[in-house]
Amino acid sequence: MEDYIVWFEHLGMGDVERVGGKNASLGEMISNLASAGVTVPTGFATTAHAYREFLQTEGLDKRIHEILEQLDVNDVVALAETGAKIRQWVLETPFPKALNDAIEQSFAKLQEGNEQLAVAVRSSATAEDLPDASFAGQQETFLNIIGIDNVKHAIHEVFASLFNDRAISYRAHHGFEHSLVALSAGIQRMVRSESASSGVMFTLDTESGFNDVVFITASYGLGETVVQGAVNPDEFYVHKPTFADGRPAILRRNLGSKAIKMIYGDHGAAGKSVQTVNVDADDRGKFALTDDEVYELTRQALVIEKHYQRPMDIEWAKDGDDGKLYIVQARPETVKSRSSAVMERYLLKETGKVICEGRSIGQKIGRGPVKIITSIHEMDLVKDGDVLVTDMTDPDWEPVMKRASAIVTDRGGRTCHAAIIARELGIPAVVGCGDATQLLKGADEVTVSCAEGDTGLIYEGLLEFELRENSVESMPKLPFKIMMNVGNPDRAFDFQALPNEGVGLARLEFIINRMIGVHPKALLNFDTLPRDVKQVVEKRISGYASPVDFYVEKLVEGISTLAAAFAPKRVIVRLSDFKSNEYANLIGGTIYEPEEENPMLGFRGASRYISDSFRDCFELECRAMKKVRNEMGLTNVEIMVPFVRTLGEAKQVVELLEENGLKRGENGLRVIMMCELPSNALLAEQFIEYFDGFSIGSNDLTQLTLGLDRDSGIIAHLFDERNEAVLALLSKAIQACKAANKYIGICGQGPSDHPDLAKWLMEQGIDSVSLNPDSVLDTWFFLAEKHG
């Protein structure tokens, strides 16, 4: 029996050659991690020996070898014909008697008298899931299989799947001998997630390789919809160090559309055992996991990662009957954990009209002619350099995906096949666009940019871009700190990999704009909103307990993502500095904002916070800051106050922060002031008494010193931060902070645009220069040359 069948609990990672990577891993977890609370459903596996003996039946292996010898795998049509022929041969060949008997006896034991026991039949290849030979979803999975005849048929299908077009192509391109790879079928008790939820999780961020988070996706029903990319799932990021401290640790929650779910079909036979149905609108607006369930999955993921001592890719499912969370698969994550220390940066050199957008995969840019493909039979239409556009890709498409310069899909999340394959092939992909196949119909050529954050953008036409490469190891030493201006939490995990000393400016308005989009007053006064506005807001706040909770929690998510990405380095978060016209652009904003002739010089910054009309909105910002620092323990967050016009305002705003539980010095809190008005620099000695340091905003300081509207194109040529009057004020502010032994940095655009200004600031003794991420490496090398 042991030659043909082995129960999972008798398997471990030493058995990869015997039962393949997936089944060996299930055995490893059942044997070693059950005591640590990792729950894996039981089952058994057929062996590689059983598979090889099966192939010798009726000379099947010789026929397969001969037909593959003659195949050109780059001929997509010939590949499809050959694959179909081999699979048919495999399905028609009976199992040897010894294997047939072993399967029947083992399944009877697994059933324990329950004739209706449903199982999953999964493939596990002996060369699959090895760190240098990964390929997502290369073989088949059959769910809700009931009865011994259906189980045997599914095992036949699994054996045949070793000769899928994608598997034949993959082995040929990676230099694997077809005859050296064997298949094992895993027969595992089903988790009844059809009435609950399921998904995939990784013990690192799949896009950036950032290792301090667990990334979890979740959707309703059986897990194949998430794996295949048929559904846009919910996403959660959990911060490992914060979780280890026993504190609230969810950094991000993204509500997916979750339009469909896979449930059990009528028959327990392969091909008819599952069906796809629509999800109720109410359920789509809720998260598929509670926070407690997210934490329980995180706990199990970290136990698994610790055991394997490497980043892991894990499939999970929740049982609707017993309410428990189960691990149904775990394998090493193989793409990001192999990344090198060379920084590749793709930068668009021009902008164009955005046709559609979705979730970005990778940080690259691709461009080319649009090819809309509706089925696998049209694959040979895709030529090298085309942009492949489709509803969703299937693993069978791998032979053609490597030709594409970029991939765009209507459906799918960041852990679907299209995403995983695109990452492996190093191709930019934008998934889950919703209606890309419709919107791109008339477009001849497009540029697909995944280099601008979480949102992937598809632009009309072929836009110019450049690729810059730098080795992180080659960065020379500088006499002061280079920090970064990071507004977009989506890019935080990428940017933390650049050489830096933390974040010198994180703008709250970026988080409010991108992640919230609603005026805080509209959320505070939700019940009295006009009906049309209320409906729009209602859709936005889906998944959150109340309108105000939505605002505070989204701020918490944005701030904590930045804080966690750069921890333990300081992250200076500037309180909101929208002008009235910018606040008016938010949903519901026109109801609450005044009309101002010159908003740049109007109701903004500290004046807003201390006013009666905005104070309740400001308190929500304080609540979010307090949660990040005090509850989550991310005390590397410092607060920055913008646009403080007078000493009276300085005093009032510091007192207001204290009233809201944000007292200078308490729990290590530092409060920094934006030095951006001539009054700030002229009275620097007095202003600095209220704060722990200054961060110079060179944009506003320049326009207010020179009386220039920086938004006016007519006089834009006069705008220069290196003007003597501006430099005199900068020097005064720097010297006042040095004398008081307090922090002085600069976060304005100036040093990013003018490396010679950065050099002058270095000579003045400034503590840090905060640059836009795209100029960090260039400015760093420039300054090192000047300093050296």
Secondary structure, DSSP 8 states (H G I E B T S, - for coil): -TTTEEEGGG--GGGHHHHHHHHHHHHHHHHHTGGGT-----EEEE-HHHHHHHHHGGGHHHHHHHHHHT--TT-HHHHHHHHHHHHHHHHHS---HHHHHHHHHHHHHHHTT-TT-EEEEEEEETTTT-TTS--TT-S-EEEEEESHHHHHHHHHHHHHGGG-HHHHHHHHHHT--GGG--EEEEEEE---GGGSEEEEEESS-TTT--TTEEEEEEEEB-THHHHHT-S--EEEEEEHHHHHTTS--EEEEE-----EEEEE-SS-STTTSEEEEE--HHHHTS-SS-HHHHHHHHHHHHHHHHHHTS-EEEEEEE-TTT--EEEEEEEE--SGGG--SEEEEEEESS---EEEEEEEESS-EEEEEEEE--SGGGGGG--TT-EEEES---GGGHHHHTT-SEEEESS--TTSHHHHHHHHHT--EEE--SSHHHHTTT-SEEEEE-SSSSEEEEEES---EEEEEEEGGG----SSEEEEE---GGGHHHHTTSS-S-EEEEEHHHHIIIII-B-HHHHHTGGGS-HHHHHHHHHHTTTSSSHHHHHHHHHHHHHHHHHHHHTTS-EEEE-----HHHHHTSBTHHHH----S-GGGSS-THHHHHSTTTHHHHHHHHHHHHIIIIIS--TTEEEEE----SHHHHHHHHHHHHHTT--TTGGG--EEEEE-SHHHHHTHHHHGGGSSEEEE-HHHHHHHHHT--TT-STTGGG--TT-HHHHHHHHHHHHHHHHHT-EEEE-SSHHHH-HHHHHHHHHHT-SEEEE-HHHHHHHHHHHHHHH-
